[in-house]
Amino acid sequence: MKDGQMFGITNGVITMLSLMTGLKATKVDKVGIIGAILAMIIADPLSDAYSIYFAEKQNDNKDAYEVSKKAFLSQFMLQFIFLLIILSTPDINKGIQYSYIFGILITIVYGS
């Protein structure tokens, strides 16, 4: 894993957009979506960073801690921004639309 930050960003975008889409499709209200996002902000970056760290250590990568730290921080911050988007929009449908726009833009910017 050369770039933990890129992993964190792409994984964070895909995870959050799929979570919000699935919850909205099953008619979960805004409070439920916010609760699920909060749970993901805690669990997802930690589990991914922990997995990356041990995978990198197994490959004797001396930068394992730095790679996993970058993955954690980028994914945590990105998912926190999605939470802010949902919190700041009174209509959950608009919040999810804005999240999609943000997710696509951030993927294009970091993917290039």
N, C-alpha and C positions, 0 to 999 in steps of 0.2 A: 504494500500500500504506500505509494509515493506521496500522496497528498490527502491527508486526513480531512482537511478543510473542504475539499471538493466532495469527498464522500459525505460529509456531514450536511452539506448544502443540498445535494441532490436527494439524499435519503430523507432529509427533513421535509423538503417540498413534496415529494411523492407520498410520504406517510401522512402528512397533515391534510393534503387535498383529498386523499382517499378516505381518511377518517371523516372529514366534514361532509363529503359527498354521501357516504354511506349513512351517516346519522341523519342528514337532511332527507334522504330518500325514504328512510323509515319513520319520518315525521317526528323526530326528536326535537324538543323545543330548544330555545337559545341557551337556557340554563344547563340543560343536559350536554349540549355541544361544548359549552365553556368548561364544564366539569371533565369531559373526555379529553379536551385539549390540555387542561392542567395535568391530568394523569400522564398524558403522552410527553409533556415537557419534562416531567421528572423521570419517567421510566425509559423512554426511547433513547435519548442521548447517553444515559448511563450504561445501558446494556450494550449499545453499539460500541462505545468507547472501550468498555471492558473487554469485549470480544476482540476488537482491533488490537488492543494492548497485548493480550495473550497470544494472538496470532503472530504479531510482530516479534514478540519475545522468542517464540518457537523458531523463528527464522533468524535469530541472533541479530536482529536489528537494534543497534545502539540507540536509535531515535524512537523507539517504541512508545515511550512516555509522551514525547512531543507530538507524534502522529496522533495518538489517541486523545491527547488534550485538544489539539486542533479540531478533531472530529467532534468531540463533545461540545466545545465552545461554539463552533459554527452551527451545529444542529440546534443547540439550546437557544441561541440568540435568534435564529431563523424562526423556530417554532414560537418563541415569545412574540415576535412580530406578528405572526398569524393570530395569536391571542389578542393582541392590541387591535388588530383590524376588526375582529369579531366584536370586541368590547366597544369599539368606537362607532360602530354602525347600529342604528336602532332597528333596522330590518335585517334579519338573518340571511335572507336571500341576497341582498346587496352585499353583505359581509362576505358571503361565500364567493360571489362574483368578483369582488375586489381581491379576495385571496387568490383566486385563479389568475387574475391579471398579474398580481405581485409574483406569484409562483412561476409563471411563465417568463416574466421579465428577468427574475433573478437567475433562472436556469439558463436563459440565453446569455446573460452577462457573464456568468461564471463558467458556462460551458464553452465559451468561445476561446 
